[in-house]
Amino acid sequence: MQISGKPVALTLKQAVWLFFVLCLLCLTCTAKAAGLELTPGLGRVSPAQHIDYLEDARNRLGVTDLLHQGGALPWQALQDDVPGFGFSDTPHWLRIPVRVFDTEIPWYLEVAYPHLDYLDIYFVVNNQLIEQHHMGDTLPFYDRLRVYRSFLVLIPSAEKLTALNGDFDGTLEVYFRVQTQGILKVPVTFWEQNAFWKKEQVTMMVKGGYFGLLLIMALYNFVLFFVVRLRSYLFYVVYVLFIGLYGFSMEGFGYQYLWPDYPGWQEVSAMMFLLFSTMFRCVFTMGFLELKQRWQPGYNFLMALVSSSLLLLILSVWLPYNLTVRLVTVLVIPSTLSCLVIGIVLYFKGFSSARYFVIGWLMYYLGALAAIFSNIGLIAINDLTENLLYFGVVAEIILFSLALADRINQERRQKVAAQNQSISNLERYKSLYDNAIEGVFQCSVDGKLKGANPAMSTMLGYSDAEELIQVFNIKGLDSFFDAMHFNEFNQALAHNGRVQNYEMKGFRSDGQVCWLSVSAQVETGLEAGDERVINGFVFDITQRKRSEEQLLFLSRHDPLTGLVNRREFEGRLEQALDDVRKKHEVHTFLLLDLDQFRLINDSCGHVAGDELLRQVTSQLRALTRGGDVLARLGGDEFAILLSNCGIENARAVADKVRIKIQDMRFAWDNRAFDLAGSVGLVSLNDEIGSVKELINKADAACHSAKESGRNRVHVFDPADTVLASQQTQMQWAARITEALEHDLFELHVQPIIPTRSELIHKSSFEVLLRLRYRNELVFPGSFLPAAERYNLMPKVDRWVVRNVFSWLHKNPEKAATLADVAINLSGLTLGDEGFADFLHHQFNEFRIAPEKICFEITETIAVTNLSTTIQFIDKFRGIGCSFSLDDFGSGFSSYGYLKNLPVDYLKIDGTFVRDLEHNEIDRAMVESINRIGHVMGKKTIAEFVENDRILALLRELGVDYAQGYGISKPFPIDQISAQRYAG
């Protein structure tokens, strides 16, 4: 018979093959469904490929949900030997079908990872929950059914399962619900009871050997630390201890034996120990490799890692645990790798002791990588990856000990080499001792000279050391050193044990005075046994002391006349005032001003003026007593402090001085000049509060003598002085009013130049005011105080603004070459409510671009009324004007208000600039002001630039602009076209 044209025999053959394949498939499905077989005698069974898992992303599933929904849930087959899910804090379910045979030997279910927060195990037969266990390291350790460092559960026997479920067919389903904030892995193993405890014995021996080895190495190196006192050993010991504690915690021993009642500490302990080990690993590396001396970048990097570890250690108190674990993992890998790389770099730099260090870190690094990658799920978890870290740590510990030992041997070799070098140095010492230019000596503490080199002998005028020692010990100390100086030196040496650069007066063999700088210390010499000796060095500083004495004299005296200068004289006046207050002594201050000095100086030159001053000095010396103080205060001003002299006697002396000057005839270059002098007298009394007040009163008396017709003596009278001052101020006020009415003021300008080529731009000038009075130019210092006192400054400032704007309007070609012109404004003007409207009117009338105008305001004015000043600046900066803060640094709160003051330029007070090339403090002040100004986005201008050297220093300091006589003196504004100052 045929079916579809083919023989029946062929169809039967196909049917047989089909039946065979179906049987194989059924057997396979049965084996899968049957699951893992716990066959007696196997000892250990790994579930491996029999595990299905399910992620409960919403944390809503319970065991009843899994049993009811059955296959509707998306179970996935596990591909790895050990379930590992890396960093995941969502619950995961695992399912393992197990075939349980009736046997008398019980089986254990072990989850060999002790750091699971929650572990729930359910035994299910035919969708019926038979038994459940709730565990995790969030619970106290002794709440567990079995005291074991990991999680251990007894599997119900077949007899028990049959009793609980009559339909039990030998298949048991085990469900796991696991959740943790750290690394989630579930290493599940089934053990026969006997096999488990045999394995546990081996494990305890291995782990005990591991931790015992760490402890032994720590104790051994701790003892070495006390022997060699090398801090690297101490850091190494602490590092080993924390590595051991980390392993002790990770294996669960810590929770079992040390802190079983503290689940919270169990959660964070491993990370804490790992962070501490990371810190001390880096510290040990820095110390052992001497990174601070050998390679600063490596030292800085490891210090950054130590700081990061410490910061993370502190933050871990508040950070979520899962975030802390991630951060620690990220930190440990680069820290370990960096130690390895730094060791390699140092090895190639020639540090041979780094070879053991590098190999040790390499072993540790490989183990650490395997542990970390397996924990986060990048590689499979197995026995090798689980224990490779411990092998690496052991190898590292041993190699580090070898490295430290090698370090000691190397240092011992270096010490031997150093000793040999010392012997060689000692052989050269004799030559250095004999040929040194400084004196070297040794003496006993009671002053007996024991030894000296040739330089010491020559310094004191002796032919050789033997002669010096012999004479010294015979004549004694008084013949060589000033007794007072030597006693002070000896007391300081006895008190401190050493003295540095003590300056002592000495005497040479011919009796001449010399000055010596002595440095010495008390020592106990080997040759002298326990006897203390003094070893020291001596430098001859005679020439330096003479120069210092000359400089001291010049600092206190006028170099032209040899008289006491102003500074020294003010000190003498201060002392005299103090004597008047405390001792009630009577002194009088005489101030002399030559009436014809300027005429002689201008017509005959400075040489003639200097000669006149010397002749006047000679005459004044003849009129002063021994106790009087004669001084030249400057220019043609002389002063005499008449000691113990009342006002009447002082008047007689003053008349003698006046007459003596009057009788002098000064001849120069075939010309003769009559002289005269105005003298002011002030009696020192308790009412005078300061030297400044005293000088002002004497100056007022002298001024009154001049105002009275010159060649007179005037005794200070407070009433006369006040009246004279008021009259002078009133006179200037009248002159200012007249100048405003008749345009007697004149505008001068002084250039402001950039200090660097990149700042080159159009010219900038500061407008300066002069007063033409009796065909002479009067500077502002003479008339502006009166203008301020009588409230004339707003009118003066209006005159300046209107005339500057008018000049710019009339000279458009010149104005086009200008960047801006700076106009000074007074405090009274800023407080004038109508000044702002006046300015707006001037801008509109003369059509001046606001960018051409820069207003200068002094620091003291800005601080006096800060809010008004800021309002004014904001108003006119808004239309395009710029602002400069003048005399910056002269106030007491400069930096405090500057951040709130919207100016464009800072003009550094000229008192700091004038002595910039000689005064380090002034230089530091200029540098500070310039830096602060730049930080705040402001340009800086230096005043009082007197020479090219100051300009060069300003350029080095980064100051933007400069102004002063060293650049250009002020000149009339109309001459701008003839002088271009574009930098």
Sequence and secondary structure as in RCSB ss.txt:
>XXXX:A:sequence
MQISGKPVALTLKQAVWLFFVLCLLCLTCTAKAAGLELTPGLGRVSPAQHIDYLEDARNRLGVTDLLHQGGALPW
QALQDDVPGFGFSDTPHWLRIPVRVFDTEIPWYLEVAYPHLDYLDIYFVVNNQLIEQHHMGDTLPFYDRLRVYRS
FLVLIPSAEKLTALNGDFDGTLEVYFRVQTQGILKVPVTFWEQNAFWKKEQVTMMVKGGYFGLLLIMALYNFVLF
FVVRLRSYLFYVVYVLFIGLYGFSMEGFGYQYLWPDYPGWQEVSAMMFLLFSTMFRCVFTMGFLELKQRWQPGYN
FLMALVSSSLLLLILSVWLPYNLTVRLVTVLVIPSTLSCLVIGIVLYFKGFSSARYFVIGWLMYYLGALAAIFSN
IGLIAINDLTENLLYFGVVAEIILFSLALADRINQERRQKVAAQNQSISNLERYKSLYDNAIEGVFQCSVDGKLK
GANPAMSTMLGYSDAEELIQVFNIKGLDSFFDAMHFNEFNQALAHNGRVQNYEMKGFRSDGQVCWLSVSAQVETG
LEAGDERVINGFVFDITQRKRSEEQLLFLSRHDPLTGLVNRREFEGRLEQALDDVRKKHEVHTFLLLDLDQFRLI
NDSCGHVAGDELLRQVTSQLRALTRGGDVLARLGGDEFAILLSNCGIENARAVADKVRIKIQDMRFAWDNRAFDL
AGSVGLVSLNDEIGSVKELINKADAACHSAKESGRNRVHVFDPADTVLASQQTQMQWAARITEALEHDLFELHVQ
PIIPTRSELIHKSSFEVLLRLRYRNELVFPGSFLPAAERYNLMPKVDRWVVRNVFSWLHKNPEKAATLADVAINL
SGLTLGDEGFADFLHHQFNEFRIAPEKICFEITETIAVTNLSTTIQFIDKFRGIGCSFSLDDFGSGFSSYGYLKN
LPVDYLKIDGTFVRDLEHNEIDRAMVESINRIGHVMGKKTIAEFVENDRILALLRELGVDYAQGYGISKPFPIDQ
ISAQRYAG
>XXXX:A:secstr
 EETTEEHHHHHHHHHHHHHHHHHHHHHHHHHHH EEE TT  EE  GGG EEEE TTS   HHHHHHHGGGS  
EE  SSS EEEE  S EEEEEEEEE   SS EEEEE  S  SEEEEEEEETTEEEEEEEE TTS GGGSSS  SS
EEEE   HHHHHHH TT  SEEEEEEEEE SSEEE  EEEEEHHHHHHHHHHHHHHHHHHHHHHHHHHHHHHHHH
HHH  HHHHHHHHHHHHHHHHHHHHTTHIIIII TT HHHHHHHHHHHHHHHHHHHHHHHHHHTTHHHH HHHHH
HHHHHHHHHHHHHHHTTTS HHHHHHHHHHHHHHHHHHHHHHHHHHHHTT TTHHHHHHHHHHHHHHHHHHHHHH
TTSS   HHHHHHHHHHHHHHHHHHHHHHHHHHHHHHHHHHHHHHHHHHHHHHHHHHHHH SSEEEEEETTS EE
EE HHHHHHTT SSHHHHHHHHHHH GGGTB HHHHHHHHHHHHHHSEEEEEEEEEE TTS EEEEEEEEEEEE 
STTTT EEEEEEEEE HHHHHHHHHHHHHHHB TTT SB HHHHHHHHHHHHHHHHHH    EEEEEEESSHHHH
HHHH HHHHHHHHHHHHHHHHHH  TT EEEEEETTEEEEEETT  HHHHHHHHHHHHHHHHH EEEETTEEEE 
 EEEEEEE  TT   HHHHHHHHHHHHHHHHHTTSS EEE  HHHHHHHHHHHHHHHHHHHHHHHHHT EEEEEE
EEEESSGGG  SEEEEEEEEEEETTEEE HHHHHHHHHHTT HHHHHHHHHHHHHHHHHH HHHHHTEEEEEEE 
 HHHHT TTHHHHHHHHHHHHT  GGGEEEEEEHHHHHHTHHHHHHHHHHHHTTT EEEEEEETSSSSHHHHHTT
   SEEEE HHHHTTTTT HHHHHHHHHHHHHHHHTT EEEE    SHHHHHHHHHHT  EE STTT   EEGGG
GGG     
